[in-house]
Amino acid sequence: MRNASIIVRGTVRGESASAGVKRPVEPIRWRDLVAGFSVALVLVPQSLAYAELAGMPAERGLYAAALPPLAAALFASSPYLQTGPVAITSLLTFGALSAVAVPGSGEYVALALLLALIVGVVRLAIGLARSGVVAYLMSQPVLLGFTSAAAILIVLSQLPTALGVDPASEGVLERAADAFADVGAWETSALLLSVATVALVLLGGRLHALFPGVLVAAAVAIAYSELADYGGATVGSVGGGLPPFSVDFPWTSLGTLALPGLVIALVGFAEPAAIARTFAAQERRPWDPNREFVSQGVANVTAAFSGGFPVGGSFSRSALNRLSGARTRWSGAVTGLLVLAFLPFGSALSSLPKAVLAAIVIASVVGLIRLLPLLRLFRFSRGQFVVGAATFVLTLVLSPHVERALVIGILLSIGLHLRRELSLEVASWTEGGGLHLRPRGVLWFGSARTLEDAVLKLLAEHSDAERLVVHLDALGRIDMTGALALRALLQDAREAGVTVEIVDIRARWRGLVARVIEREDDPLQ
């Protein structure tokens, strides 16, 4: 077997490497029907669980799982991506809304609709402007720190329900600590149902990737609740019928929700982008982030008008969709249609114990807690470790306003990048009566002052030098301001009686050196 190699080729001018060749709309296949049905069986109980996590009434989870996947399928780029309620987006929704309204209240639901609309409009704007590259702008340390801490918060938020207790304290960390400490208040049946659910979901998946652990756990729990007259908290009334269409949004709260909506639009896209890119690479299929932004934007706008809350792409359901044999994006539409058809029968879930929903959420996100990779960052880059660790700690500390921690993490990441860009190293040595300089890094308007200070200092220290040789081979980039600054320095050296020579010029800089740096007259006059 021959070794694979990576070959980088240029693209024809005017063409987009991500757009690829336009493909005709693929017809739905019977495998898509099977896959969509398989995902729908998992999505129904999951949607209830994520509605609880988002602070929404249970039926709102079903609304978010019905029409949004159908809308996303009309524009999706990936044939496998399954859209609907997801854990991280639900947590961000709760963090954005719980501080301004009572979870589950009418005001809270209305705000959730507006938040979904904001998320949808932002994603649509990014996709239509063909700016999908922003999906790659969040650094890996920031995402690693945030998702790990967010997953911990999600687990802790579900812990009281999983144990069958209702602490009087407020705050995720406080409630989890009180629930865990009050062992005597634990409800045995709720605890057993929670443990059994987590085992079915996690261990069942290891037995076979297609094992419907979530569905089996929900079905067994409903049967137990009915037959054993379960006395713990249950889902209760689940409204039936079609999703309520509404255009009555609380526009006065637009300013309050603008930042959380922007954060959810960008962060919530990271998961579907990673899923789609991975599957596309494995199967050598083209994938267009702009088109995916549009599909996710349309899904959230649909959720806003159909009684849901912000949605995204699910890794677990997308993987199940692929393993179940999906071949086209219409498998997501099948999933949405099946959930829509189930809505009139939502009352069948009324006796489902809430402990099972909590356990479903815990089992779904526990794999996102990746502390070891976060710690390993220290071995490769202490700066990146600080960014990831700070994002992780701030996400826990600032809960429920986790979006603020993410914004701070992004700013820290940008600050670290600017710090590296500003740090221009200037190596120097003497040889044959000449002073040699080799600046290393990026020469731009932000680092030009660093070069100026270094050169002036070296010329002062080597006042007997008659020749100055500047090596340009270690510079990764030179912008116009940097070139002008270097030209001014060299001109000052010439006026001081020093012979100046520029060597090791990379091919890409020869034109700039000839037009700007080596010119005797000022190129701007």
C-alpha positions as CSV (number, residue, x, y, z in Angstrom):
1,M,0.0,0.0,0.0
2,R,1.4,3.4,-1.0
3,N,1.9,6.1,1.6
4,A,-0.6,9.0,1.3
5,S,0.8,12.4,0.8
6,I,-0.7,15.9,1.1
7,I,-0.6,17.9,-2.1
8,V,-1.4,21.6,-2.1
9,R,-2.5,23.1,-5.4
10,G,-3.7,26.5,-6.4
11,T,-7.3,27.2,-7.5
12,V,-8.4,29.0,-10.6
13,R,-8.8,32.7,-10.1
14,G,-12.3,33.6,-9.3
15,E,-13.3,30.2,-8.1
16,S,-13.9,29.3,-4.4
17,A,-12.1,26.3,-3.1
18,S,-14.9,25.5,-0.8
19,A,-17.7,26.0,-3.3
20,G,-16.5,23.2,-5.6
21,V,-18.6,22.0,-8.5
22,K,-22.3,22.7,-8.3
23,R,-24.1,19.4,-7.8
24,P,-27.7,18.7,-8.7
25,V,-30.2,18.2,-6.0
26,E,-30.0,14.6,-4.9
27,P,-33.3,12.6,-4.7
28,I,-34.3,11.1,-1.4
29,R,-33.3,7.4,-0.9
30,W,-34.8,4.7,1.2
31,R,-31.7,4.7,3.4
32,D,-32.5,8.4,4.2
33,L,-35.9,7.3,5.4
34,V,-34.4,4.7,7.7
35,A,-31.8,7.1,9.0
36,G,-34.3,9.9,9.6
37,F,-36.6,7.5,11.5
38,S,-33.7,6.3,13.6
39,V,-32.6,9.8,14.6
40,A,-36.2,10.9,15.3
41,L,-36.6,8.1,17.9
42,V,-33.6,9.6,19.7
43,L,-34.5,13.2,19.1
44,V,-37.9,13.1,20.7
45,P,-36.8,12.3,24.3
46,Q,-33.6,14.4,23.8
47,S,-35.6,17.4,22.8
48,L,-37.5,17.3,26.1
49,A,-34.2,17.0,28.0
50,Y,-32.6,20.0,26.2
51,A,-35.8,22.0,26.7
52,E,-35.4,21.5,30.5
53,L,-31.7,22.5,30.2
54,A,-32.7,25.7,28.3
55,G,-35.4,26.5,30.9
56,M,-38.2,26.0,28.4
57,P,-41.4,24.1,28.8
58,A,-41.1,20.5,27.6
59,E,-43.2,20.9,24.4
60,R,-41.0,23.7,23.3
61,G,-38.3,21.1,22.8
62,L,-40.5,19.2,20.4
63,Y,-41.3,22.4,18.5
64,A,-37.5,23.1,18.2
65,A,-37.1,19.5,16.9
66,A,-39.9,19.6,14.3
67,L,-39.7,22.4,11.7
68,P,-36.1,23.6,12.2
69,P,-34.5,20.3,10.9
70,L,-36.9,20.4,8.0
71,A,-35.9,24.0,7.1
72,A,-32.2,23.2,7.6
73,A,-32.4,20.3,5.2
74,L,-33.4,22.6,2.3
75,F,-30.1,24.5,2.4
76,A,-27.6,22.1,4.2
77,S,-24.3,21.4,2.6
78,S,-23.5,18.2,4.7
79,P,-25.7,15.2,4.0
80,Y,-25.4,14.0,7.6
81,L,-25.8,17.0,9.8
82,Q,-28.8,16.8,12.0
83,T,-30.2,20.0,13.4
84,G,-32.3,20.6,16.5
85,P,-31.9,21.2,20.2
86,V,-28.3,20.7,21.5
87,A,-26.7,20.9,24.9
88,I,-24.2,23.8,24.6
89,T,-26.7,26.0,22.8
90,S,-29.4,25.2,25.4
91,L,-27.0,26.1,28.2
92,L,-26.1,29.4,26.5
93,T,-29.8,30.1,26.0
94,F,-30.4,29.5,29.7
95,G,-27.5,31.7,30.6
96,A,-28.7,34.6,28.4
97,L,-32.4,34.5,29.6
98,S,-32.4,33.3,33.2
99,A,-31.1,36.6,34.4
100,V,-33.9,38.6,32.8
101,A,-36.9,36.4,33.2
102,V,-38.2,33.4,35.2
103,P,-37.4,30.1,33.4
104,G,-40.5,28.5,31.9
105,S,-42.6,31.7,32.1
106,G,-44.4,33.3,29.2
107,E,-41.9,36.2,29.2
108,Y,-39.0,33.7,29.2
109,V,-40.5,31.8,26.2
110,A,-41.0,35.1,24.3
111,L,-37.4,36.1,24.9
112,A,-36.2,32.7,23.7
113,L,-38.1,33.2,20.4
114,L,-36.4,36.6,20.0
115,L,-33.0,35.0,20.8
116,A,-33.5,32.3,18.2
117,L,-34.4,35.0,15.7
118,I,-31.2,37.0,16.4
119,V,-29.1,33.8,16.1
120,G,-30.8,33.0,12.8
121,V,-30.4,36.4,11.3
122,V,-26.7,36.6,12.3
123,R,-26.0,33.2,10.8
124,L,-27.9,34.0,7.6
125,A,-26.0,37.3,7.3
126,I,-22.7,35.5,7.6
127,G,-23.6,32.8,5.1
128,L,-25.1,35.2,2.5
129,A,-22.0,37.5,2.8
130,R,-19.9,34.4,2.2
131,S,-18.0,35.0,5.5
132,G,-18.1,31.4,6.7
133,V,-14.4,31.7,7.4
134,V,-15.4,33.1,10.8
135,A,-16.2,29.5,11.8
136,Y,-12.4,29.0,12.0
137,L,-11.5,32.1,14.0
138,M,-12.1,30.9,17.5
139,S,-8.9,29.3,18.8
140,Q,-8.8,25.7,19.9
141,P,-7.7,26.5,23.5
142,V,-10.7,28.8,23.9
143,L,-13.2,26.2,22.6
144,L,-11.5,23.5,24.6
145,G,-11.7,25.5,27.8
146,F,-15.2,26.7,27.2
147,T,-16.8,23.4,26.1
148,S,-15.1,21.5,29.0
149,A,-16.4,23.9,31.6
150,A,-19.8,24.2,29.9
151,A,-20.1,20.4,30.0
152,I,-19.3,20.4,33.7
153,L,-21.9,23.1,34.3
154,I,-24.5,21.1,32.4
155,V,-23.7,18.0,34.4
156,L,-23.9,19.9,37.7
157,S,-27.2,21.6,36.6
158,Q,-28.8,18.2,36.1
159,L,-27.4,16.6,39.2
160,P,-30.3,17.7,41.6
161,T,-32.9,16.4,39.2
162,A,-31.0,13.2,38.7
163,L,-30.9,12.7,42.5
164,G,-34.6,13.6,42.9
165,V,-34.0,16.7,45.1
166,D,-34.9,20.3,44.8
167,P,-32.4,22.6,46.7
168,A,-33.6,26.0,47.8
169,S,-30.3,27.6,46.8
170,E,-29.7,29.4,43.5
171,G,-26.9,29.1,41.1
172,V,-25.7,25.9,39.3
173,L,-22.7,25.3,41.6
174,E,-24.6,26.0,44.8
175,R,-27.5,23.8,43.9
176,A,-25.3,21.0,42.9
177,A,-23.2,21.2,46.1
178,D,-26.3,21.3,48.3
179,A,-27.9,18.4,46.4
180,F,-24.8,16.3,46.6
181,A,-24.3,17.0,50.3
182,D,-27.9,16.2,51.4
183,V,-27.6,12.5,51.0
184,G,-30.7,11.8,53.1
185,A,-32.9,13.7,50.7
186,W,-31.9,11.6,47.7
187,E,-34.8,9.8,46.1
188,T,-33.8,6.2,45.5
189,S,-36.1,5.5,42.5
190,A,-34.8,8.7,40.8
191,L,-31.2,7.8,41.4
192,L,-31.7,4.3,40.1
193,L,-33.4,5.6,37.0
194,S,-30.6,8.1,36.4
195,V,-27.9,5.5,36.8
196,A,-29.7,3.0,34.5
197,T,-30.2,5.7,31.9
198,V,-26.6,6.8,31.8
199,A,-25.5,3.1,31.6
200,L,-27.9,2.4,28.8
201,V,-26.8,5.4,26.8
202,L,-23.0,5.0,27.3
203,L,-22.6,1.3,27.6
204,G,-25.2,0.6,24.9
205,G,-23.3,2.8,22.5
206,R,-20.2,0.7,23.1
207,L,-22.0,-2.5,22.4
208,H,-23.2,-1.2,19.1
209,A,-23.1,2.3,17.6
210,L,-26.8,2.0,16.5
211,F,-28.1,0.8,19.9
212,P,-31.0,3.3,20.7
213,G,-30.0,3.8,24.4
214,V,-31.9,7.1,24.7
215,L,-35.1,5.6,23.3
216,V,-34.8,2.4,25.4
217,A,-34.2,4.4,28.6
218,A,-37.2,6.6,27.9
219,A,-39.5,3.7,27.0
220,V,-38.5,1.7,30.1
221,A,-38.8,4.7,32.4
222,I,-42.3,5.5,31.1
223,A,-43.4,1.9,31.6
224,Y,-41.9,1.9,35.1
225,S,-43.6,5.3,36.0
226,E,-47.0,4.0,34.9
227,L,-46.8,0.5,36.4
228,A,-45.0,1.4,39.7
229,D,-46.9,4.6,40.2
230,Y,-43.7,6.7,40.3
231,G,-44.0,9.5,42.8
232,G,-41.1,11.7,41.6
233,A,-41.1,14.6,39.3
234,T,-42.3,13.8,35.7
235,V,-42.5,15.8,32.5
236,G,-46.2,16.5,33.1
237,S,-48.5,18.0,30.5
238,V,-47.0,18.1,27.0
239,G,-49.0,20.3,24.7
240,G,-50.1,18.6,21.5
241,G,-50.9,19.9,18.1
242,L,-48.9,21.9,15.5
243,P,-46.2,24.4,16.6
244,P,-47.7,27.9,17.4
245,F,-46.7,30.4,14.7
246,S,-46.1,33.8,16.1
247,V,-44.5,37.1,15.0
248,D,-45.0,38.8,18.3
249,F,-41.4,39.3,19.6
250,P,-40.4,41.5,22.6
251,W,-38.4,43.9,20.5
252,T,-37.6,46.1,23.6
253,S,-35.2,43.4,24.7
254,L,-33.3,43.4,21.4
255,G,-30.3,45.3,22.9
256,T,-30.1,42.9,25.9
257,L,-30.0,39.8,23.8
258,A,-27.8,41.1,21.0
259,L,-24.5,40.0,22.5
260,P,-25.7,36.6,23.7
261,G,-27.3,36.0,20.3
262,L,-24.1,36.8,18.5
263,V,-22.1,34.5,20.8
264,I,-24.6,31.7,20.3
265,A,-24.5,32.2,16.5
266,L,-20.7,31.8,16.4
267,V,-20.1,29.3,19.2
268,G,-23.1,27.2,18.4
269,F,-21.8,26.9,14.8
270,A,-18.5,25.4,16.0
271,E,-20.0,22.0,16.6
272,P,-21.9,21.6,13.3
273,A,-18.9,22.9,11.4
274,A,-16.5,20.4,13.1
275,I,-19.0,17.6,12.4
276,A,-19.5,18.5,8.7
277,R,-15.8,19.1,8.1
278,T,-14.9,15.7,9.6
279,F,-17.4,13.7,7.6
280,A,-16.6,15.6,4.4
281,A,-12.9,14.8,4.9
282,Q,-13.5,11.2,5.6
283,E,-15.7,10.7,2.5
284,R,-13.9,13.2,0.2
285,R,-17.0,15.3,-0.3
286,P,-17.1,19.0,-0.8
287,W,-18.4,21.1,2.1
288,D,-19.3,24.8,2.1
289,P,-19.4,26.6,5.4
290,N,-21.3,29.6,3.9
291,R,-24.1,27.3,2.8
292,E,-24.1,25.6,6.2
293,F,-24.3,29.0,7.9
294,V,-27.4,29.7,5.8
295,S,-29.0,26.4,6.7
296,Q,-28.4,26.9,10.4
297,G,-29.6,30.4,10.1
298,V,-32.9,29.4,8.4
299,A,-33.3,26.7,11.0
300,N,-33.1,29.2,13.9
301,V,-35.4,31.7,12.1
302,T,-37.9,28.9,11.7
303,A,-37.5,28.0,15.4
304,A,-38.3,31.6,16.3
305,F,-41.5,31.7,14.3
306,S,-42.6,28.2,15.4
307,G,-42.4,28.4,19.2
308,G,-38.9,26.9,19.6
309,F,-35.6,28.2,20.9
310,P,-32.0,28.4,19.5
311,V,-30.9,25.2,17.7
312,G,-27.7,23.8,16.3
313,G,-26.1,20.7,14.8
314,S,-25.8,17.6,17.1
315,F,-22.7,15.5,16.9
316,S,-24.3,12.4,18.4
317,R,-27.4,12.5,16.2
318,S,-25.3,13.3,13.1
319,A,-23.1,10.3,13.8
320,L,-26.2,8.2,14.2
321,N,-27.6,9.5,11.0
322,R,-24.5,8.6,9.1
323,L,-24.2,5.1,10.7
324,S,-27.9,4.5,9.9
325,G,-27.2,4.8,6.2
326,A,-28.1,8.4,5.4
327,R,-27.0,9.4,1.9
328,T,-28.5,12.9,1.3
329,R,-29.5,15.9,3.4
330,W,-33.1,14.8,3.1
331,S,-32.6,12.5,6.1
332,G,-32.8,15.6,8.3
333,A,-36.1,16.6,6.7
334,V,-37.4,13.1,7.4
335,T,-36.5,13.5,11.1
336,G,-38.3,16.8,11.3
337,L,-41.4,15.5,9.6
338,L,-41.6,12.5,12.0
339,V,-41.2,14.7,15.0
340,L,-43.9,17.0,13.6
341,A,-46.2,14.0,13.1
342,F,-45.5,12.9,16.7
343,L,-46.6,16.3,18.2
344,P,-50.3,15.3,18.6
345,F,-49.2,12.3,20.7
346,G,-46.9,14.3,22.9
347,S,-49.1,13.5,26.0
348,A,-47.7,10.0,25.8
349,L,-44.5,11.4,27.4
350,S,-46.3,13.1,30.3
351,S,-45.3,10.3,32.8
352,L,-41.6,10.3,31.8
353,P,-39.5,10.9,35.0
354,K,-37.5,14.1,34.9
355,A,-34.6,12.2,36.4
356,V,-34.3,10.3,33.1
357,L,-34.2,13.5,31.1
358,A,-31.5,14.8,33.4
359,A,-29.5,11.6,32.9
360,I,-29.9,11.8,29.1
361,V,-28.4,15.3,29.2
362,I,-25.5,14.1,31.5
363,A,-24.8,11.1,29.2
364,S,-24.8,13.3,26.1
365,V,-22.3,15.9,27.4
366,V,-19.9,14.0,29.6
367,G,-17.7,13.2,26.6
368,L,-17.2,17.0,26.1
369,I,-15.3,17.2,29.4
370,R,-11.7,17.1,28.2
371,L,-9.5,18.2,31.0
372,L,-6.4,16.2,30.0
373,P,-6.1,17.8,26.5
374,L,-6.5,21.2,28.3
375,L,-3.6,20.4,30.6
376,R,-1.5,19.1,27.8
377,L,-1.5,22.6,26.2
378,F,1.0,23.6,28.9
379,R,3.6,21.3,27.3
380,F,3.3,23.0,23.9
381,S,2.4,26.6,24.6
382,R,2.1,28.2,28.0
383,G,0.4,31.2,26.5
384,Q,-2.3,29.1,24.9
385,F,-2.6,27.1,28.1
386,V,-3.3,30.3,30.0
387,V,-6.0,31.3,27.5
388,G,-7.7,27.9,27.7
389,A,-7.4,27.6,31.5
390,A,-8.7,31.2,32.0
391,T,-11.7,30.5,29.7
392,F,-12.4,27.3,31.6
393,V,-12.3,29.0,35.1
394,L,-14.2,32.1,34.0
395,T,-16.9,29.9,32.4
396,L,-17.5,28.2,35.8
397,V,-17.2,31.4,37.8
398,L,-19.4,33.6,35.6
399,S,-22.2,31.0,35.3
400,P,-24.9,31.4,34.2
401,H,-23.5,34.2,32.1
402,V,-21.1,31.8,30.3
403,E,-21.2,33.9,27.1
404,R,-19.2,36.6,29.0
405,A,-16.5,34.1,29.7
406,L,-16.3,33.1,26.1
407,V,-16.0,36.7,25.0
408,I,-13.1,37.3,27.5
409,G,-11.5,34.1,26.3
410,I,-11.6,35.3,22.7
411,L,-10.2,38.7,23.7
412,L,-7.3,36.9,25.5
413,S,-6.6,34.8,22.5
414,I,-6.5,37.9,20.2
415,G,-4.3,39.6,22.8
416,L,-1.9,36.7,22.8
417,H,-1.7,36.7,19.0
418,L,-1.1,40.5,18.9
419,R,1.6,40.1,21.6
420,R,3.4,37.6,19.4
421,E,2.9,39.8,16.3
422,L,4.5,42.7,18.2
423,S,7.5,40.8,19.4
424,L,10.0,41.1,16.6
425,E,13.3,39.4,17.4
426,V,16.4,41.0,15.9
427,A,19.4,38.7,15.9
428,S,22.8,40.4,15.4
429,W,26.4,39.6,14.9
430,T,29.6,41.1,13.6
431,E,31.6,39.7,10.7
432,G,34.4,41.1,8.6
433,G,34.0,44.6,10.1
434,G,30.3,44.7,9.3
435,L,27.2,44.6,11.6
436,H,24.7,41.9,10.5
437,L,21.0,42.1,11.5
438,R,18.4,39.4,10.9
439,P,14.9,40.5,12.1
440,R,12.6,37.5,12.7
441,G,8.8,37.7,12.8
442,V,6.3,40.0,11.1
443,L,7.4,43.5,10.1
444,W,4.2,45.6,10.2
445,F,3.1,48.9,11.6
446,G,2.7,47.3,15.1
447,S,6.3,46.0,15.2
448,A,8.1,48.7,13.3
449,R,8.9,50.6,16.5
450,T,10.5,47.5,18.0
451,L,12.8,47.2,14.9
452,E,13.7,50.9,15.1
453,D,14.7,50.7,18.8
454,A,16.7,47.5,18.2
455,V,18.6,48.9,15.2
456,L,19.4,52.3,16.9
457,K,20.7,50.5,20.0
458,L,22.9,48.2,18.0
459,L,24.3,51.0,15.9
460,A,25.1,52.9,19.1
461,E,26.8,49.8,20.6
462,H,28.9,49.2,17.4
463,S,29.8,52.8,16.6
464,D,32.9,51.6,14.7
465,A,30.9,49.5,12.2
466,E,31.3,50.7,8.7
467,R,28.9,48.4,7.0
468,L,25.4,47.3,7.9
469,V,24.0,44.1,6.4
470,V,20.3,43.4,6.8
471,H,19.1,39.8,6.2
472,L,15.4,39.6,5.3
473,D,15.0,35.8,5.0
474,A,13.6,35.4,8.5
475,L,10.6,37.8,8.1
476,G,7.3,36.1,7.6
477,R,5.6,39.2,6.3
478,I,6.4,42.8,5.5
479,D,3.6,45.4,5.1
480,M,3.9,48.9,3.6
481,T,4.4,50.7,7.0
482,G,7.0,48.2,8.0
483,A,8.9,48.6,4.7
484,L,8.8,52.4,5.1
485,A,10.1,52.2,8.7
486,L,13.0,50.0,7.6
487,R,13.7,52.4,4.7
488,A,13.9,55.3,7.1
489,L,16.3,53.4,9.4
490,L,18.6,52.5,6.6
491,Q,18.5,56.0,5.2
492,D,19.6,57.3,8.7
493,A,22.4,54.8,8.7
494,R,23.6,55.9,5.2
495,E,23.6,59.6,6.3
496,A,25.7,58.5,9.3
497,G,28.3,57.2,6.9
498,V,27.4,53.5,7.2
499,T,27.3,51.4,4.0
500,V,24.0,49.6,3.9
501,E,23.4,46.2,2.2
502,I,20.2,44.2,2.0
503,V,20.6,40.5,1.4
504,D,18.7,37.2,1.5
505,I,15.6,38.8,0.0
506,R,12.8,36.3,-0.4
507,A,11.2,36.2,-3.9
508,R,7.9,37.6,-2.5
509,W,9.6,40.7,-1.1
510,R,11.8,41.6,-4.1
511,G,9.3,43.9,-5.6
512,L,8.5,45.7,-2.3
513,V,12.3,46.1,-1.6
514,A,12.9,47.5,-5.0
515,R,9.9,49.9,-5.0
516,V,10.2,51.1,-1.4
517,I,13.2,50.2,0.7
518,E,16.0,50.6,-1.9
519,R,14.7,53.7,-3.5
520,E,16.8,56.9,-2.9
521,D,13.7,59.2,-3.1
522,D,10.7,59.0,-0.9
523,P,8.1,56.6,-2.6
524,L,5.2,58.6,-1.1
525,Q,6.2,61.9,-2.6
